[in-house]
Amino acid sequence: MRAGDNPQASFEDRVLDVLSDVPDPEIPVISVVDLGIVRSVECMPPTVLLTPTYSGCPATLVIEQAVRTALDGAGFHDVGIRTVLSPPWTTDWISDAGREKLRAYGIAPPPRGAAMSSLRNKEAAACPRCGSTETHEVSRFGSTPCKALWQCESCLEPFDRFKCH
């Protein structure tokens, strides 16, 4: 039995369980919970706090609507949604499961703690396809604003890398 269906589970666990099925609209293999966009769940008043990956993220409204739909579908009609911008989202909020999902999808996840040391991700990224660290940045701009385009020098495959922040 999932926490979302278990009346004995805490309110927070039930809400997080429901939201664990809400995919990020730009990277659908990872949920908004694993991406760390769901900052927390408050009980009084019942509210889900969301923090976009950056303040200008074009997917913010879509994410909020998907969260609303999931909450309503699970019977959490009275749970509010609030966007919180401070402190800003950091790549350190991506869960370990989320990092593995990114890697399996072909996106190099940022290393933990990278947000504290660098905005440019100067450390070599491990290629999500072959694991080589013989990689280089091709462009600061990848398929979405929160990713950069990299290329593996071993297998020659291009790949996105999450920008640290």
Phi, psi and chi 1 to 4 in degrees:
 res  aa     phi    psi   chi1   chi2   chi3   chi4
   1 MET       -  129.7  174.5 -178.6  -73.1      -
   2 ARG   -77.2  155.8  -65.3  177.5   51.3  160.4
   3 ALA   -60.0  -33.7      -      -      -      -
   4 GLY   -64.3  -25.8      -      -      -      -
   5 ASP   -99.3   -5.0  -60.0  -33.1      -      -
   6 ASN   -98.9  109.8 -178.4   -4.4      -      -
   7 PRO   -66.5  -14.7   21.3  -28.0      -      -
   8 GLN   -83.2  -18.2  -58.2  -59.4  -40.5      -
   9 ALA   -70.6  156.8      -      -      -      -
  10 SER   -66.5  158.0   71.9      -      -      -
  11 PHE   -55.0  -47.7  170.2   73.8      -      -
  12 GLU   -59.7  -45.3  179.3 -180.0    3.7      -
  13 ASP   -63.7  -39.2  -73.8  -14.8      -      -
  14 ARG   -65.3  -43.1  -71.4 -175.6  -70.8  137.1
  15 VAL   -66.6  -45.3  169.3      -      -      -
  16 LEU   -62.0  -36.6  -71.6  174.2      -      -
  17 ASP   -63.1  -43.8 -172.4   55.6      -      -
  18 VAL   -62.0  -44.8  166.7      -      -      -
  19 LEU   -73.8  -16.1  -61.2 -178.6      -      -
  20 SER   -68.0  -10.9   69.5      -      -      -
  21 ASP   -97.9    0.5  -71.7  -24.6      -      -
  22 VAL   -90.3  112.3  175.7      -      -      -
  23 PRO   -78.2  151.3   29.2  -33.4      -      -
  24 ASP   -67.0  133.1  176.6   75.5      -      -
  25 PRO   -67.0  -23.2   20.0  -28.2      -      -
  26 GLU   -93.0  -25.7  -67.0  178.9  -22.4      -
  27 ILE  -133.4   81.6  -48.1  167.4      -      -
  28 PRO   -66.6   -7.8   18.7  -27.1      -      -
  29 VAL   -81.4   -8.4  -62.8      -      -      -
  30 ILE  -121.8  139.4 -172.5  169.4      -      -
  31 SER   -84.0  162.8   76.5      -      -      -
  32 VAL   -64.8  -23.4  -66.4      -      -      -
  33 VAL   -74.2  -48.6  173.2      -      -      -
  34 ASP   -65.6  -29.7  -80.5  -26.9      -      -
  35 LEU   -76.3  -12.8 -165.8   53.3      -      -
  36 GLY    83.8   11.6      -      -      -      -
  37 ILE   -71.4  -33.9  -66.7  171.7      -      -
  38 VAL   -79.5  103.3  176.9      -      -      -
  39 ARG   -74.6  -44.1 -179.9 -175.8 -145.5  128.5
  40 SER  -169.2  171.3   65.9      -      -      -
  41 VAL  -124.9  122.4  176.9      -      -      -
  42 GLU  -102.1  147.9  -65.2  179.7  -13.4      -
  43 CYS   -91.3  -36.7  -65.5      -      -      -
  44 MET  -125.8  102.9  -63.2  -56.0  -81.2      -
  45 PRO   -75.2  158.4   29.8  -34.1      -      -
  46 PRO   -61.9  116.1   14.3  -20.4      -      -
  47 THR  -148.2  139.2  -51.7      -      -      -
  48 VAL  -100.2  127.8  171.9      -      -      -
  49 LEU   -99.7  124.4  -57.3 -178.8      -      -
  50 LEU  -113.1  141.2  -59.5  176.5      -      -
  51 THR  -129.3  113.9  -60.4      -      -      -
  52 PRO   -65.8  160.7   22.9  -29.5      -      -
  53 THR   -63.8  -25.7   54.6      -      -      -
  54 TYR  -157.7  159.9   64.6   96.9      -      -
  55 SER   -63.2  -25.3   59.7      -      -      -
  56 GLY  -100.1   16.2      -      -      -      -
  57 CYS   -57.9  120.7  177.7      -      -      -
  58 PRO   -69.0  -13.6   24.2  -31.4      -      -
  59 ALA   -90.6    0.5      -      -      -      -
  60 THR   -56.4  -48.3  -58.3      -      -      -
  61 LEU   -67.4  -39.2 -175.3   57.3      -      -
  62 VAL   -63.0  -41.8  172.3      -      -      -
  63 ILE   -63.2  -45.6  -68.2  168.0      -      -
  64 GLU   -61.5  -40.6 -174.3  175.1  -37.4      -
  65 GLN   -66.6  -38.6  -69.8  171.4  -21.9      -
  66 ALA   -66.5  -39.0      -      -      -      -
  67 VAL   -64.7  -43.7  166.1      -      -      -
  68 ARG   -60.0  -45.8  177.8   77.9  -89.1  150.3
  69 THR   -61.1  -43.6  -61.1      -      -      -
  70 ALA   -65.5  -43.5      -      -      -      -
  71 LEU   -62.5  -46.6  -69.3  170.7      -      -
  72 ASP   -62.4  -41.4  -71.1  -12.9      -      -
  73 GLY   -63.2  -27.5      -      -      -      -
  74 ALA   -95.3    5.2      -      -      -      -
  75 GLY    88.6    9.6      -      -      -      -
  76 PHE   -94.9   56.1  -68.2  111.4      -      -
  77 HIS   -65.8  -27.9  -55.0  -76.5      -      -
  78 ASP   -89.2    2.6   61.0  -24.2      -      -
  79 VAL   -86.2  122.5  176.4      -      -      -
  80 GLY   -82.0  167.3      -      -      -      -
  81 ILE  -128.5  130.7  -60.6  170.8      -      -
  82 ARG  -133.4  134.5 -174.0  163.9   42.9  111.7
  83 THR   -89.7  130.6  -61.1      -      -      -
  84 VAL  -121.4  123.3  178.1      -      -      -
  85 LEU  -101.6  -14.5  -60.3  177.2      -      -
  86 SER  -128.2  129.7 -179.3      -      -      -
  87 PRO   -69.1  155.2   24.7  -30.6      -      -
  88 PRO   -68.3  155.7   23.9  -30.7      -      -
  89 TRP   -56.9  146.1  178.6   86.2      -      -
  90 THR  -131.2  150.7  166.7      -      -      -
  91 THR   -63.8  -16.4   50.1      -      -      -
  92 ASP   -67.1  -15.0  -74.9  -16.7      -      -
  93 TRP   -83.0   -6.9  -66.8   -3.5      -      -
  94 ILE   -70.2  128.5  -59.1  172.5      -      -
  95 SER   -70.2  164.4   71.1      -      -      -
  96 ASP   -61.0  -40.9  -71.0  -20.6      -      -
  97 ALA   -63.3  -39.0      -      -      -      -
  98 GLY   -64.4  -40.4      -      -      -      -
  99 ARG   -61.8  -41.0  -69.2  170.2 -169.8  -81.9
 100 GLU   -67.9  -38.2 -169.9   50.3   44.0      -
 101 LYS   -64.7  -40.0  -70.2  173.9 -175.7  173.9
 102 LEU   -61.0  -47.1  -71.1  172.2      -      -
 103 ARG   -61.2  -45.6 -172.3  179.8  -16.9  -84.5
 104 ALA   -63.6  -27.2      -      -      -      -
 105 TYR   -83.5  -10.8 -169.1   60.1      -      -
 106 GLY   101.3   15.3      -      -      -      -
 107 ILE  -113.0  125.9  -61.0  171.8      -      -
 108 ALA   -73.3  117.0      -      -      -      -
 109 PRO   -75.4  153.4   27.0  -31.0      -      -
 110 PRO   -72.2  148.0   27.6  -33.2      -      -
 111 PRO   -69.2  152.6   21.4  -27.8      -      -
 112 ARG   -64.2  140.8  -78.1 -150.3  179.9  -84.5
 113 GLY    82.7   -6.8      -      -      -      -
 114 ALA   -63.1  -30.1      -      -      -      -
 115 ALA   -63.3  -26.2      -      -      -      -
 116 MET   -79.2  -21.4  -59.1  -59.7  -78.3      -
 117 SER  -110.8  -24.3   62.4      -      -      -
 118 SER  -159.0  136.5  172.6      -      -      -
 119 LEU   -90.0  -15.8  -69.6  174.8      -      -
 120 ARG   -99.8   -6.3  -63.5 -118.3  -14.1  137.0
 121 ASN    56.0   53.1 -109.3    1.6      -      -
 122 LYS   -73.4  -18.6  -68.6 -174.1  177.4 -177.2
 123 GLU   -67.0  144.8  -64.5  176.8   19.8      -
 124 ALA   -61.2  138.6      -      -      -      -
 125 ALA   -90.2  144.0      -      -      -      -
 126 ALA   -79.8  128.7      -      -      -      -
 127 CYS   -60.2  125.2  174.3      -      -      -
 128 PRO   -69.5  -10.7   23.0  -29.8      -      -
 129 ARG   -95.5  -46.1  -68.0 -176.4  175.4   70.5
 130 CYS  -116.4   -9.9   73.3      -      -      -
 131 GLY    86.7   -6.0      -      -      -      -
 132 SER   -63.4  145.1  171.9      -      -      -
 133 THR  -101.1    8.6   55.9      -      -      -
 134 GLU   -82.2   79.5  -62.9  -65.5  -38.7      -
 135 THR  -134.2  161.5   60.2      -      -      -
 136 HIS  -147.9  154.9   66.1  -84.2      -      -
 137 GLU   -78.9  130.3 -174.6  177.8  -85.3      -
 138 VAL   -93.9  -41.1  174.2      -      -      -
 139 SER  -153.5  145.2  172.2      -      -      -
 140 ARG   -69.1  -11.7  -72.0  -62.7  -60.0  154.4
 141 PHE  -113.9  117.0  -56.2   99.2      -      -
 142 GLY  -102.7 -151.7      -      -      -      -
 143 SER   -69.3  -21.4   61.1      -      -      -
 144 THR  -138.0  163.0   63.6      -      -      -
 145 PRO   -61.3  -21.2  -24.8   33.8      -      -
 146 CYS   -90.8    7.1   60.3      -      -      -
 147 LYS  -129.3  153.3  -68.5  176.7  -87.7 -175.6
 148 ALA  -113.3  156.2      -      -      -      -
 149 LEU   -94.8  125.5  179.8   62.2      -      -
 150 TRP  -122.0  167.0  -78.3   60.6      -      -
 151 GLN  -140.1  141.8 -176.5  173.0   24.6      -
 152 CYS   -86.9  130.9  179.0      -      -      -
 153 GLU   -82.5  -13.5  -64.2  170.1   12.4      -
 154 SER   -86.8  -53.9  -63.9      -      -      -
 155 CYS  -100.2   -4.9   70.4      -      -      -
 156 LEU    67.1    8.0  -58.0  179.0      -      -
 157 GLU   -78.8  135.5  -72.3  -69.9  -36.2      -
 158 PRO   -78.8  153.2   28.4  -31.8      -      -
 159 PHE  -155.8  155.8   62.0   91.9      -      -
 160 ASP   -82.7  148.5  -83.3  -28.4      -      -
 161 ARG  -130.3  130.6 -179.6 -178.7 -163.9 -171.1
 162 PHE   -62.6  129.9 -122.4   98.4      -      -
 163 LYS   -73.6  138.9  -65.3  175.4 -174.6  172.1
 164 CYS   -78.2  136.2  -67.8      -      -      -
 165 HIS  -164.7      -   48.9  177.1      -      -
